[in-house]
Amino acid sequence: MSVTHCPSCNTPVPPGSIFCDNCGYDLRSLAAASPTPAPTYQVPLPEGDWVCPACGHPNVAGSAFCENCGGQLAKPAAPPPAPAAPPPAAPPPAAPPAAPAYTPPAPQATPPAPPAPPVSPAAITGHLVIKASNVSLPIPPGKQTIVMGREDPVSGIFPDIDLDPYGAQDEGVGRRHAQLVMQGGQVCLEDLDSVNGSVVNKQRLNPRQPQPIQDGDELRLGKMILIYHAS
């Protein structure tokens, strides 16, 4: 069945209509004219309606036939689905942390060796024994030079070992007769230019020339005999 369209507004009108429902145009003049098939097109309809492809009549969505002309209705093609959004790209793997640069330990300076404590020369130790009376005379501690003789306050002479109380004057012992002196770790007897001289084990000494002595040696000052003991 052909569909008549209003020549004024081109609105589809049902067959047999006298006036256009849209603009009121008089359609009777079209009765005598030979009907010309109107171009088939789809009129925009409210969302959900189906338009008959033959007469352009709107039909309820889901109808199988047009309620105006009886033409078969085809379900409008569904719009193509929107392309799925691509999945987000995975972030690039994080670069491993850079290893810290190796810094060799600074060489430790060797501390200088502490200075060796000064070696104090050994002091003379021991005692002397007067042979005639067996009197023991201790050697003053902590000294490296021990002067032997006779004390004379008038002359200001004060020997380390005063032999005057033991008959030194009668034995020919001078005020500063001789001395014990430490040389190279060795105890020596030195004559101090005495008048009557000094002897070690019956060997007379030259003045101012120290002679090493050992434990038990016999020392003679003038005529006084002394025995040296190192301890």
Buried (B, 14 or more C-beta within 10 A) or exposed (E): EEBBBBBEEBBBBEEEBEEBEEEEBEBEEBEEEEEEEBEEEEEEBEEEBBBBBBBBBBBEBEBEEBEBBEBEBEEEEEEEEEEEEEEEEEEEEEEEEEEEEEEEEEEEEEEEEEEEEEEEEEBBBBBBBBBEEEEEBEBEEEBBEBBBBBBBEEEEBEBBBBBBEBBBEEBBBBBBBBBBBBEEEEBBBBBBEBEBBBBBEEEEBEEEEBBEBEEEBBBBBBBBBBBBBBE
